[in-house]
Amino acid sequence: MEEARRVAAAVVDPEVPVLTIDDLGVLRDVRLEGGTIVVTLTPTYSGCPAIDQMRDDVLLSLTAEGFGDVRVDFTLSPAWTTDWMSEAGKAKLEEYGIAPPTHRAGERSGPIPLSLGVQCPRCRSLRTREVSRFGSTACKSHFECLACLEPFDHFKVH
């Protein structure tokens, strides 16, 4: 099972090609049921257009490595959260030019929601502003740095 998990974990996210599905936290389980390897993925949100490509890539990767009977299941419960992203994945996002989630999803509480500054992944300034709630993909928003004037995506906290 360890080898099957290693192969599945190396599959690249089709929307953010610097991340693996393991970095992103959508790879939830790899187990053996009878003679079938069952991989469970949790999409980043219920309408994620990349999840079918992820499934196909997992199937192709595992069968290419000699695993014969493979099935990929999806689960929406518990719902995916950016808390599941690896620290290595967040560092890869920043290096790629996408601001990683700035806090844990469970940290939001209190009567007045505060908007935390999003740090520019290029110059590290907190002088940024959200240009659009929707970036290059639905899981990202589009920002502009007021210090270096560069645009960048920010991975939304879920």
N, C-alpha and C positions, 0 to 999 in steps of 0.2 A: 504494500500500500504506500509505503514511503516514496518509492520511485514514481508511482502514478501521481501522487500529490506534487512531487517535484516538477514533473512534466506539465501538469495542469497549472501550477503556480507560475510557470514561466510564460504563459500566454499573455500577449500584449493587449492592452486596452485599445480598441480600434479608434477611439476618439482622442485619446491622449497617449500617443505611442511611446512616451518615455516611461509609462507606468505598466506594470503587469497587473493582472486581475488580482493577484495576491497583494501587491502594494495598495491597490484601490480598496481592498477589503470585500470584494464581491464574491471571492472564492470562500464558501462557507464550510464545505465538507467534501472529502473524498473517502469513500468507503466501499467495501466489497459486500454485495448482496448476492448470495449464491455464487455464480461465476461471473457476475456482472459488476464492472466498476461503475459506481454511481457518483457523479459529481454534482454538487448542489451549489447554485449561484443565486445571489440576491442582487437584483438590479438596483442601481442607484436611485431610481424612482420607477413607479409602475409603468410609465410610458417610455422607458429608456429605449431609443431606437438601436442602440449598440448591442443589446443583450442577445439578439439572435446571432449576430456575428461572433460574439464571445462564445456562444454555445458551439457554433460550427468550428471555430478555431480550437476549442478544447477537444472536440471529437477528432478533428484532423491530427492534432498533436499527439493524442494518446494512441490512435490507431497507427500513426507513423512510427511510434516507438514500440509497436508490437502488441499493444493491448487490444484484444479482439472484440470483446463484448463490452461496449461502453454506452452509458446513458447519462444525459445531463438533465437534471431537474432544476426548476426555478422555485424559489420561495419568497414570499413578500412579508413573512412574519418570522422573526422580528424584522421591522423595516430597517433598511440600510441607513447607516449614519456615517458622517465623516469621521466619527470617533474610531471607526474600523480601519481607517487608512493608516498604513505604517508610517513611522517617522522617516524611514528611508524614502518612502513614496512622496511624502511632503517635501523633503529636500530635493528630490528629483523634479517635482513641480516647479519649485522656486528656481532651480538651475535652468529649467526649460523656459522660464519667463512667465509662469503662471503663479500668482500669489496663492499659497496654500490656505486652507481654512485657518482662521486666526484663533479659534478657541474651541473647546469641546462643546458639542451640541447640548449636553446636559447642564451646562453652566448658565444657561439663560433662565433667569428668574427675577422676581421683583415686580412691583407695579408699573415701573417705567422702563420700557425696553431702551437700552442704550446702543447706539451704533458705534462699534469699536473701529478704530482706524485700521485701514488695510495698508500694509507696508508694500511699497513698490519693490518688486523682485529685482529690479535693475540697480537703483540708487539707494534703496532701503529707507527712503523718506516715508513719513506718515502723512505727508501733505498730498492726499489723493482724494479723488471724488468718483463716485459711481456715475457712469455715463448712461448705462442701461442695465436693468436687472437681468437681461438676457444677453449672454456672450456668444461665443462661437458654438457652444452647445448649451442645452438647457440647464446643465449642472454648473455652469459658470456664469458670472456676471462680468460686464465690461467696465473697466476703470481707466482713469487717466491720472498720471502723476503730475502734480502741479509744480514739482521741483525740476524734474528732468524733461517733462512734457511728453513722455512716452506713454502710449496706450498699453494696457495689459489686461489679461483675464484674471479673475479671482474665482477660485473653486468655492462655491457656496457651502456654508455650514448647514448640514441637514441633521 
